[in-house]
Amino acid sequence: MTDLRALFHHLVRLEIELWDAIDQRLHAELDMSMGRLDVLQAIARTPNARVQDVARELSITVGGTSKAVDRIEAAGYGRRRANPEDRRSSIIELTPDGADLLERALVILDAELRLRVGDILPEANLTSLTTSLAMLRAAGSVVNERIKTR
C-alpha cells in the first residue's frame, strides 16, 4: 500500500521548492513575487473576475485576496470596475501594464517548470500527474462542502 504520509511529504516539499525557485527568479528579474504572479494569473484566466472568484481559484481567503488585489491595483497592474450584474461587487481586470508584466513573468514560470518538471518526467507521466492532482482537488472541494453542511 502506498505510504500516504510520504506522498504528502513529497507533494508539500515539491510545492515549496518550486514556489521558492520561481519566486527567486521573479524577484531577481522582474522585482515581483510568486504570490503576485499567482493573483495576476487567476485574474487573467477568470472571466469577469470578482474577488471571491479569485479567492476560490487560489484557495485563499476573500480578505487575503482583497488585500492582494488592492496591492495589484495600487501598483497599476489591475483595476476594479463596477459589476453590471451585481452592484455589490466589482470586476477585476488587468491593466495593459499588468498584462505585460504577466506575460514576462509567465516566460520565467514556464522556463522554471520546464527545467524542474517538464524535462524530468515523460509526457505520459505529466499528463497522468496533472489529471490525478485535478481529481484530488475536485474531490477535496466535495469533502469541504460535506463538512460545511454537518
C-alpha positions as CSV (number, residue, x, y, z in Angstrom):
1,M,0.0,0.0,0.0
2,T,1.2,3.5,-0.8
3,D,2.6,5.5,2.1
4,L,0.2,8.5,2.0
5,R,2.4,10.3,4.6
6,A,5.4,10.0,2.2
7,L,3.2,11.2,-0.7
8,F,2.1,14.2,1.4
9,H,5.7,15.0,2.4
10,H,6.9,14.9,-1.2
11,L,3.9,17.0,-2.6
12,V,4.3,19.7,0.0
13,R,8.1,19.9,-0.2
14,L,8.0,19.9,-4.1
15,E,5.4,22.8,-4.0
16,I,7.6,24.8,-1.6
17,E,10.8,24.1,-3.6
18,L,9.1,25.1,-6.9
19,W,7.5,28.2,-5.4
20,D,10.8,29.3,-3.9
21,A,12.8,28.8,-7.1
22,I,10.3,30.6,-9.2
23,D,9.9,33.4,-6.6
24,Q,13.6,33.9,-6.5
25,R,13.8,34.4,-10.3
26,L,10.8,36.6,-10.4
27,H,12.3,38.8,-7.7
28,A,15.7,38.9,-9.5
29,E,14.4,39.6,-13.0
30,L,11.1,41.5,-12.5
31,D,11.1,42.6,-8.9
32,M,7.8,40.7,-8.3
33,S,6.7,37.8,-6.1
34,M,5.3,34.4,-7.0
35,G,2.3,35.5,-4.9
36,R,1.6,38.4,-7.2
37,L,2.1,36.2,-10.3
38,D,-0.5,33.8,-8.8
39,V,-3.1,36.5,-8.4
40,L,-2.4,38.0,-11.9
41,Q,-2.8,34.6,-13.4
42,A,-6.1,34.0,-11.6
43,I,-7.5,37.3,-12.7
44,A,-6.4,36.7,-16.3
45,R,-8.0,33.2,-16.6
46,T,-11.2,34.1,-14.8
47,P,-13.8,35.9,-17.0
48,N,-15.4,38.8,-15.1
49,A,-13.3,38.0,-12.1
50,R,-14.6,39.2,-8.7
51,V,-12.5,39.0,-5.5
52,Q,-14.4,35.9,-4.4
53,D,-13.8,34.2,-7.7
54,V,-10.0,34.8,-7.4
55,A,-10.1,33.6,-3.8
56,R,-11.8,30.4,-4.8
57,E,-9.4,29.9,-7.7
58,L,-6.4,30.3,-5.4
59,S,-7.9,28.5,-2.4
60,I,-7.3,31.5,-0.1
61,T,-9.5,33.8,1.9
62,V,-11.6,36.6,0.4
63,G,-9.9,39.1,2.8
64,G,-6.4,38.0,1.7
65,T,-7.5,38.2,-1.9
66,S,-8.9,41.6,-1.5
67,K,-5.7,42.9,0.0
68,A,-3.7,41.3,-2.8
69,V,-5.9,42.9,-5.4
70,D,-5.6,46.2,-3.6
71,R,-1.8,45.9,-3.9
72,I,-2.0,45.0,-7.6
73,E,-4.3,47.9,-8.2
74,A,-2.0,50.3,-6.3
75,A,0.9,49.2,-8.4
76,G,-1.1,49.9,-11.6
77,Y,-1.3,46.3,-12.7
78,G,-5.1,45.9,-12.2
79,R,-8.3,47.9,-11.7
80,R,-11.7,47.3,-10.4
81,R,-14.8,48.3,-12.4
82,A,-18.4,48.2,-11.5
83,N,-20.1,44.8,-11.9
84,P,-23.0,45.4,-14.2
85,E,-24.8,42.3,-12.9
86,D,-24.3,43.0,-9.1
87,R,-23.7,46.5,-7.7
88,R,-22.3,45.0,-4.5
89,S,-19.2,43.6,-6.2
90,S,-16.6,44.8,-8.7
91,I,-15.0,43.1,-11.7
92,I,-11.2,43.0,-11.5
93,E,-9.2,43.3,-14.7
94,L,-5.6,43.6,-15.7
95,T,-4.3,46.9,-17.0
96,P,-2.0,46.9,-20.1
97,D,0.9,47.1,-17.7
98,G,-0.4,44.2,-15.7
99,A,-0.9,42.1,-18.8
100,D,2.6,42.9,-19.9
101,L,4.1,42.0,-16.5
102,L,2.1,38.8,-16.5
103,E,3.4,37.9,-20.0
104,R,7.0,38.5,-18.9
105,A,6.5,36.6,-15.7
106,L,5.0,33.6,-17.5
107,V,8.2,33.3,-19.6
108,I,10.1,32.8,-16.3
109,L,7.5,30.5,-14.9
110,D,7.5,28.3,-18.0
111,A,11.3,28.1,-18.1
112,E,11.5,27.1,-14.4
113,L,8.7,24.5,-14.8
114,R,10.3,23.0,-17.9
115,L,13.7,22.8,-16.1
116,R,12.4,21.4,-12.8
117,V,9.4,19.2,-14.0
118,G,8.9,19.1,-17.8
119,D,12.5,18.0,-18.6
120,I,12.4,15.3,-15.9
121,L,9.1,13.4,-16.3
122,P,8.0,11.8,-19.6
123,E,4.9,13.4,-21.1
124,A,2.6,10.5,-20.2
125,N,3.6,10.9,-16.5
126,L,3.0,14.6,-16.6
127,T,-0.5,14.1,-18.1
128,S,-1.3,11.4,-15.5
129,L,0.0,13.6,-12.7
130,T,-2.0,16.6,-13.8
131,T,-5.2,14.6,-14.1
132,S,-4.6,13.0,-10.7
133,L,-4.0,16.3,-8.9
134,A,-7.1,17.8,-10.6
135,M,-9.1,14.9,-9.4
136,L,-7.8,15.2,-5.8
137,R,-8.6,19.0,-5.8
138,A,-12.1,18.4,-7.1
139,A,-12.7,15.7,-4.5
140,G,-11.3,17.9,-1.8
141,S,-13.9,20.5,-2.7
142,V,-16.7,18.0,-2.3
143,V,-15.3,16.9,1.0
144,N,-15.1,20.5,2.2
145,E,-18.7,21.1,1.2
146,R,-19.9,18.0,3.1
147,I,-18.0,19.2,6.2
148,K,-19.6,22.6,6.0
149,T,-23.1,21.1,5.9
150,R,-22.6,19.0,9.0
